[in-house]
Amino acid sequence: MLDGAKTFGSGKTRDMNDQRQVLVRAESRHVVVSDADGSHETFTYPGVTLTRVISVIAEGGTWLPMGDRPSEVDDEALIEALRAAFRWRIGLS
């Protein structure tokens, strides 16, 4: 094992980080825009939400857009957000 046998099949460890979890969810955001004439239009944007949880309480989250044709910048933003969240999960940040 690469982590000194601290990992269980559930992805939890035996140390203090047992209370930390990262939830990854595909979610859409909805934005309502008002026109000058008073009518409203709703736009929906698909994305990924990363939620940091400590002892079943959400402590913070990040939403990243996920378009049909992601750019290299989009990919890099997702990779960096995942990296930061997982480092937080194991207590490195």
C-alpha positions in Angstrom: 0.0 0.0 0.0 1.2 3.5 -0.9 -0.1 5.2 2.2 1.3 3.1 5.0 -1.9 0.9 5.3 -4.0 3.9 6.4 -6.6 3.5 3.6 -9.8 1.4 4.0 -12.0 0.3 1.1 -14.4 3.2 1.8 -11.6 5.7 1.2 -11.5 6.7 4.9 -8.3 6.7 7.0 -7.7 5.7 10.6 -6.5 9.1 11.7 -8.2 12.5 12.3 -9.1 12.8 8.6 -12.0 10.3 9.1 -14.2 13.3 9.7 -13.2 15.0 6.4 -14.9 14.1 3.1 -15.0 15.6 -0.3 -18.3 15.2 -2.3 -18.1 15.4 -6.1 -21.5 16.0 -7.8 -22.6 16.8 -11.3 -25.1 19.7 -10.8 -26.6 22.5 -12.9 -26.8 26.1 -11.9 -29.9 28.2 -13.0 -29.6 31.9 -13.6 -32.7 34.0 -14.1 -32.3 37.2 -16.2 -34.8 39.9 -16.4 -35.4 41.7 -19.7 -36.2 45.5 -20.0 -39.8 44.6 -20.6 -40.1 42.7 -17.3 -40.0 39.2 -18.8 -37.6 36.6 -17.4 -35.5 34.1 -19.1 -33.7 31.2 -17.3 -30.3 29.9 -18.4 -29.0 26.5 -17.2 -25.3 25.8 -16.9 -24.1 22.2 -16.2 -21.1 21.9 -13.8 -19.4 20.0 -11.1 -19.7 20.9 -7.4 -16.9 19.9 -4.9 -18.2 20.1 -1.3 -15.9 19.8 1.7 -17.6 18.1 4.6 -16.3 17.9 8.2 -18.3 15.6 10.5 -21.4 15.6 8.2 -21.4 19.5 8.1 -20.7 21.2 4.7 -17.8 23.6 5.3 -17.5 25.0 1.8 -17.8 24.2 -1.8 -16.6 25.0 -5.3 -18.7 24.9 -8.5 -17.0 24.6 -11.8 -18.7 24.9 -15.2 -18.7 21.8 -17.4 -19.5 22.7 -21.0 -20.0 20.5 -24.1 -16.6 21.5 -25.4 -14.3 22.2 -22.4 -11.1 24.1 -23.1 -7.7 23.2 -21.7 -8.2 26.1 -19.2 -11.4 24.4 -18.0 -9.6 21.1 -17.6 -6.8 22.6 -15.7 -9.3 24.4 -13.3 -11.0 21.2 -12.6 -7.8 19.3 -12.0 -6.5 22.0 -9.6 -9.8 22.1 -7.7 -9.8 18.3 -7.3 -6.2 18.4 -6.2 -6.9 21.1 -3.6 -10.0 19.3 -2.3 -8.2 15.9 -2.0 -5.2 17.5 -0.3 -7.6 19.1 2.2 -9.2 15.7 2.7 -6.0 14.1 3.8 -4.9 17.1 5.9 -2.2 18.6 3.7 -3.8 22.0 3.3 
